[in-house]
Amino acid sequence: MFEYLVAGLLTFTTPPSSPTVPTVSPARQQPAQSEIDELRRRLDVLAQELERLRSGEPEEELTEAQRRSLGVAPSAAAIYRKKQGVSFAGYGEIVYQKLDDTLENGAASPASSRFDFLRAVLYAGYRFNDRFLFNSEIEFEHGGEEVGVEFAYVDYRVRNDLTLRGGLLLLPMGLINEFHEPTVYFGTGRPETERRIVPSTWRENGAGVLGSRGPVSYRAYVVTGLNARGFSANGIRGGRQSGKEAIAENFAFVGRADLAPLDGVLVGGSLYAGASGQNQVGEVDAGTTIGEVHGQAQMRGLDVRALYARASIDDAAALNGALKLTGAAGIGSVMEGGYAQAGYNVLNRRSTTIALTPYYRFERVNTHAEVPAGFTADPAKRITWQTLGLELRPVTGVVVKTDYQWVTNGARTGRNQFNIALGYAF
């Protein structure tokens, strides 16, 4: 392999042999002045067109607090740095997973390793003027097998501290859903709490307001509700409508508030509430409430984050009946989870461009924290993950992660796994 790489480099770096120069008549050796003027004119036109495509010079970088108050990840904020015109940005990640062939209880259970180009994403935005802008995220998943729109919205800035937003929106919940670029969070995979209780990536059609006042920022939307027909014993993730011909019989409210008392410090919470029946499960409303609190501190190379989330479903027994679910296969009336994690950049004092960060995360999730009368809690739904890993950022926008996960559950059928991931964002 090394020889192939060297040969390839030599192919591209070795200058070609001098070609034979054809004889040109003296009359053609010196171009006419008119030809030179025409070439200059064309170059000027090309330069103007390139400048038009650039559509304005970028503004000053957003501060972390400004970006978070807008609910956008670093690369997703590209359009907010433009004075006018088009912006492009993106991110992607590829993940290798090696699963143990033995379960927690010692039973043999062969499992296939997986290597997945998980996603490649393009952000495209357009700023119309100093008040209106459009922003979008188009995602290609699993090597291009699936294509979808993660968000697509229009912002209208009423004033510096108040913006109206409408379209396909990321719900402002947790530490991951709005900020899910691989260069933003620790781990080859997202925390399970923010997949099973807060079902990231979660987006719905809707509209709302966002703004900030001093150290406090907020976002509040009305969106299409979940569809309870997709709920299961594993959680509510299957109930997301994601803006695809969404049934709009039930709407929901989602709101978030954050306090940033110091640079690098953030504490806050969010709440989602709304019926999820959508006239798809008989007369059952399936009122769904999800709440979460979170905190984050990043300073002097140390990064500490924690989150707790809880979801409750009204009429869970009736919903299980409508879906013909019985026993341990029933949907829980209460689901909860949380995690705490910490990492430290050991190169913090030596480099401002390269980071090497060992990290650890402890996490628990139980989608059968409570079950309705007549149903049985499945101990396999009470899961604990311990993740120990190392993250290398050789340059801003590129990250290589590797970690090992110890997975246990109440039924002793957990399976450990080893992971490697490569991510980028620009």
C-alpha positions in Angstrom: 0.0 0.0 0.0 2.8 2.4 0.9 4.5 1.8 -2.5 1.2 2.6 -4.3 0.9 5.9 -2.3 4.5 6.9 -3.2 4.0 6.0 -6.8 0.8 8.0 -6.9 2.5 11.0 -5.3 5.4 10.8 -7.8 2.9 10.6 -10.7 1.3 13.9 -9.6 4.6 15.7 -8.6 7.1 14.7 -11.4 7.1 17.3 -14.1 6.2 16.1 -17.6 8.8 15.9 -20.3 9.0 19.0 -22.5 6.5 18.7 -25.4 7.5 19.5 -28.9 6.7 23.1 -29.7 5.1 23.6 -33.1 6.5 26.2 -35.4 4.4 29.4 -35.5 4.7 32.0 -38.2 6.1 35.3 -37.1 2.8 37.0 -38.1 1.1 35.0 -35.4 3.7 35.3 -32.6 2.5 38.6 -31.4 -1.3 38.9 -30.7 -3.0 42.0 -31.9 -3.8 44.7 -29.4 -7.5 44.2 -30.0 -7.2 40.5 -28.9 -5.4 41.6 -25.7 -8.1 44.1 -24.9 -10.8 41.4 -25.5 -9.0 39.0 -23.2 -8.8 41.6 -20.5 -12.5 42.4 -20.9 -13.4 38.8 -20.5 -11.2 38.4 -17.5 -13.0 41.4 -15.9 -16.4 39.9 -16.7 -15.3 36.6 -15.1 -14.0 38.3 -12.0 -17.2 40.2 -11.6 -19.2 37.0 -12.0 -17.1 35.2 -9.4 -17.6 38.2 -7.1 -21.3 38.0 -7.7 -21.4 34.3 -6.9 -19.5 35.0 -3.7 -22.4 37.3 -2.9 -20.7 39.6 -0.4 -17.9 39.3 2.1 -18.5 37.3 5.3 -19.2 39.3 8.4 -17.3 38.8 11.7 -17.6 35.4 13.2 -20.5 34.7 15.5 -19.8 34.3 19.2 -20.6 31.0 20.8 -23.4 32.6 22.7 -24.9 34.3 19.5 -24.7 31.0 17.6 -26.4 29.0 20.3 -29.1 31.6 20.7 -30.0 31.0 17.1 -30.1 27.2 17.6 -27.5 26.4 14.9 -24.3 24.3 14.9 -21.0 25.9 13.8 -21.2 25.0 10.1 -24.9 25.5 10.0 -24.4 29.1 11.0 -22.6 29.9 7.7 -25.5 32.0 6.3 -25.6 34.1 9.4 -22.0 35.3 8.6 -23.0 36.6 5.2 -24.1 40.2 4.5 -26.1 39.0 1.4 -26.3 36.2 -1.0 -25.5 32.5 -1.0 -23.7 30.3 1.5 -22.6 26.7 1.4 -21.2 24.5 4.2 -21.4 20.9 5.3 -20.4 17.9 7.4 -20.1 14.2 7.3 -19.1 11.1 9.2 -18.1 7.5 8.7 -18.3 4.9 11.5 -16.9 1.4 12.1 -18.5 -0.7 14.8 -17.1 -4.1 16.1 -19.7 -5.8 18.2 -18.7 -8.5 20.8 -19.8 -12.0 20.0 -20.6 -12.7 23.7 -23.5 -11.2 25.7 -23.3 -9.8 29.2 -24.5 -13.1 30.6 -21.8 -15.1 28.8 -24.0 -16.5 26.1 -22.5 -16.8 22.6 -24.2 -14.5 20.1 -22.2 -13.8 17.0 -22.8 -10.3 15.5 -21.6 -8.8 12.3 -19.3 -5.8 12.4 -20.5 -2.7 10.5 -18.8 0.0 8.5 -21.2 2.8 7.4 -20.7 6.1 5.7 -23.3 7.4 8.0 -24.1 10.7 6.5 -22.9 13.4 4.2 -24.6 16.8 4.6 -24.8 20.0 2.6 -26.0 23.3 4.2 -27.3 25.8 1.7 -28.6 29.2 2.6 -29.4 32.6 1.1 -29.6 36.0 2.8 -32.0 38.3 1.0 -31.2 41.4 3.1 -30.4 42.3 6.7 -33.8 41.0 7.9 -34.7 37.9 5.8 -32.7 34.7 5.3 -33.2 31.1 4.3 -31.2 28.2 5.7 -31.4 24.5 4.9 -29.7 21.1 5.6 -29.9 18.3 3.0 -28.6 14.9 4.2 -27.5 11.8 2.3 -27.4 8.9 4.7 -25.8 5.4 4.6 -23.7 6.0 1.5 -26.5 7.8 -0.3 -29.2 5.2 0.2 -31.5 7.7 2.0 -31.9 11.4 1.2 -33.8 13.9 3.3 -34.2 17.5 4.4 -33.1 17.9 8.0 -34.3 21.5 8.2 -35.4 24.3 5.8 -36.7 27.6 7.3 -37.0 31.3 6.7 -35.9 33.7 9.4 -37.3 37.3 9.8 -35.3 39.4 12.2 -37.7 41.8 13.8 -34.9 43.4 15.8 -31.5 42.2 17.1 -33.0 40.3 20.0 -36.1 38.9 18.3 -36.5 36.7 15.3 -39.5 34.9 13.7 -38.9 31.5 12.1 -41.0 29.2 10.0 -40.5 26.0 8.0 -39.1 22.6 8.7 -37.6 23.2 12.2 -35.2 21.3 14.4 -36.9 21.1 17.8 -34.9 23.1 20.4 -34.3 20.3 22.9 -31.2 18.9 24.5 -27.5 19.3 23.7 -27.5 17.3 20.4 -30.7 17.9 18.4 -29.8 21.3 17.0 -26.0 20.8 17.4 -25.4 17.4 15.9 -22.3 18.0 13.8 -19.7 15.3 14.7 -17.1 17.9 15.6 -19.4 19.3 18.3 -19.9 16.3 20.6 -17.9 13.5 22.2 -18.3 9.9 21.1 -18.5 8.0 17.9 -22.2 7.9 18.4 -24.7 10.4 19.9 -25.9 9.8 23.5 -28.7 7.2 23.6 -30.8 9.5 25.9 -30.9 12.0 23.0 -32.0 9.2 20.6 -34.6 7.4 22.6 -36.1 10.0 25.0 -35.3 13.1 22.9 -35.4 11.4 19.5 -32.6 13.3 17.6 -32.4 14.3 14.9 -36.0 15.5 15.4 -37.6 18.0 13.1 -41.2 19.0 12.4 -43.1 21.6 10.3 -44.0 24.7 12.3 -43.3 28.3 13.2 -42.2 30.3 16.2 -40.0 32.9 17.8 -36.5 33.0 19.1 -34.4 35.6 20.8 -32.1 36.6 23.6 -31.8 39.2 26.4 -28.5 39.5 28.1 -27.3 36.0 29.2 -30.7 34.4 28.5 -31.8 33.0 25.2 -35.0 31.3 24.2 -36.8 29.5 21.4 -40.5 28.7 21.3 -42.3 26.9 18.4 -45.7 25.4 17.5 -45.1 22.2 15.4 -46.9 19.2 14.1 -47.2 16.6 16.8 -45.8 13.1 17.0 -47.7 10.2 15.5 -48.3 7.7 18.3 -48.8 4.9 15.8 -45.0 4.8 15.6 -44.4 4.5 19.4 -43.0 1.2 20.8 -41.5 -0.3 23.9 -38.2 1.1 22.7 -39.4 4.7 22.9 -41.1 7.4 20.8 -38.5 7.7 18.1 -40.8 6.0 15.5 -43.4 8.7 16.1 -41.4 11.5 14.4 -43.1 12.8 11.3 -40.1 14.7 10.0 -42.1 17.0 7.8 -43.0 14.3 5.3 -46.7 14.7 4.4 -47.1 15.1 8.2 -50.6 14.4 9.6 -51.6 17.7 11.2 -54.6 16.7 13.4 -52.6 17.4 16.5 -50.0 20.2 17.1 -47.5 20.5 19.9 -45.7 23.3 21.8 -41.9 23.1 22.3 -40.0 25.7 24.2 -36.4 26.2 25.5 -34.5 28.6 27.7 -30.8 28.8 28.4 -28.7 30.8 30.7 -25.0 31.5 29.9 -23.7 33.3 33.0 -20.0 32.9 31.9 -18.2 32.3 28.6 -18.3 28.5 28.0 -20.9 27.8 30.6 -24.5 27.0 29.7 -27.5 25.7 31.8 -31.1 25.3 30.6 -34.0 23.2 29.9 -36.8 22.5 27.4 -40.4 21.2 27.3 -42.5 19.5 24.6 -46.2 19.0 25.1 -49.0 17.9 22.7 -51.3 15.1 21.7 -49.9 12.4 19.5 -53.1 10.5 18.5 -53.4 12.2 15.1 -56.7 10.2 14.6 -54.5 7.2 13.9 -55.2 5.2 17.0 -58.9 5.4 17.4 -60.1 8.0 20.0 -56.8 7.9 22.0 -55.2 11.3 22.3 -51.9 9.9 23.6 -50.9 13.2 25.1 -47.1 13.3 25.2 -44.9 15.4 27.4 -41.1 15.5 27.2 -38.9 17.6 29.5 -35.2 17.8 29.8 -32.6 19.8 31.8 -29.0 20.2 30.7 -25.7 21.8 31.6 -22.4 22.3 29.9 -19.0 23.9 30.8 -16.1 24.3 28.5 -13.0 26.1 29.8 -9.2 25.6 29.9 -9.4 22.4 27.9 -12.0 20.8 30.1 -15.4 19.9 28.7 -18.2 18.7 31.0 -21.8 18.0 30.0 -24.8 16.5 31.6 -28.5 16.0 30.7 -31.6 14.4 32.2 -34.7 13.8 30.1 -38.2 12.3 31.0 -41.1 11.5 28.7 -44.7 10.6 29.8 -47.6 9.3 27.7 -51.2 9.8 28.7 -53.6 6.9 28.1 -50.7 4.5 27.6 -52.9 1.5 28.4 -55.5 2.6 25.8 -52.7 3.3 23.3 -51.3 -0.2 23.8 -54.8 -1.6 23.3 -55.3 0.3 20.0 -51.9 -1.0 18.8 -52.6 -4.5 20.1 -49.5 -4.5 22.3 -49.4 -6.8 25.4 -47.2 -7.7 28.3 -43.6 -6.6 28.1 -44.1 -5.4 24.5 -46.3 -2.5 25.7 -45.4 1.1 25.5 -44.2 2.6 28.8 -46.2 5.4 30.4 -42.9 7.0 31.6 -39.5 6.9 29.9 -36.4 8.5 31.3 -32.7 8.7 30.8 -29.6 10.8 31.5 -25.9 11.0 31.1 -22.8 12.8 32.4 -19.6 13.1 30.5 -16.2 14.7 30.8 -13.2 15.2 28.5 -9.9 17.0 28.8 -7.7 18.3 25.9 -4.2 17.3 27.0 -2.7 19.6 24.3 -4.6 22.6 25.6 -1.5 24.5 26.7 0.6 23.5 23.7 -1.5 24.1 20.7 -4.5 26.1 19.6 -5.1 24.1 16.5 -4.6 20.5 17.5 -6.6 18.8 20.3 -6.2 15.3 21.8 -9.0 14.6 24.3 -9.7 11.5 26.3 -13.4 11.3 27.4 -15.7 9.3 29.5 -19.5 9.1 29.5 -21.9 7.3 31.9 -25.4 6.9 30.7 -28.7 5.2 31.7 -32.0 4.9 29.8 -35.2 3.1 30.8 -38.1 3.2 28.3 -40.1 1.1 30.8 -39.5 3.3 33.8 -43.3 3.0 34.4 -45.8 0.9 32.6 -49.6 1.0 32.8 -51.5 -1.5 35.0 -51.7 -4.9 33.4 -48.4 -4.6 31.5 -45.0 -5.9 32.4 -41.8 -3.8 32.6 -39.1 -5.4 30.4 -35.7 -5.4 32.3 -33.9 -5.3 29.0 -35.2 -1.7 28.5 -33.2 -0.6 31.6 -29.8 -0.1 29.9 -26.5 1.4 31.1 -23.7 2.5 28.8 -20.1 3.3 29.9 -18.1 4.9 27.1 -14.3 5.4 27.3 -12.7 7.1 24.3 -10.1 9.3 22.7 -10.7 12.1 20.2 -8.1 13.7 17.9 -8.6 17.0 16.1 -5.6 17.4 13.8 -7.0 20.6 12.3 -10.2 22.7 12.8 -13.1 20.9 11.2 -11.7 17.3 11.2 -12.1 14.8 14.0 -11.1 11.2 14.5 -12.7 9.3 17.4 -12.4 5.9 18.9 -14.1 4.5 21.9 -15.2 1.3 23.7 -18.6 0.8 25.2 -19.6 -1.5 28.1 -23.3 -2.1 27.8 -25.4 -3.8 30.5 -29.2 -4.1 31.1 -31.6 -5.6 33.6 -31.9 -8.8 31.5 -28.1 -9.3 31.3 -28.2 -9.3 27.5 -26.1 -6.3 26.9 -23.4 -6.4 24.2 -20.1 -4.4 24.3 -18.7 -2.8 21.2 -15.6 -1.0 19.8 -16.1 2.0 17.5 -14.0 4.2 15.3 -15.3 7.3 13.5 -14.0 10.0 11.1 -15.9 13.3 10.9 -15.6 16.6 9.2 -17.3 19.9 9.1 -16.6 23.1 7.0 
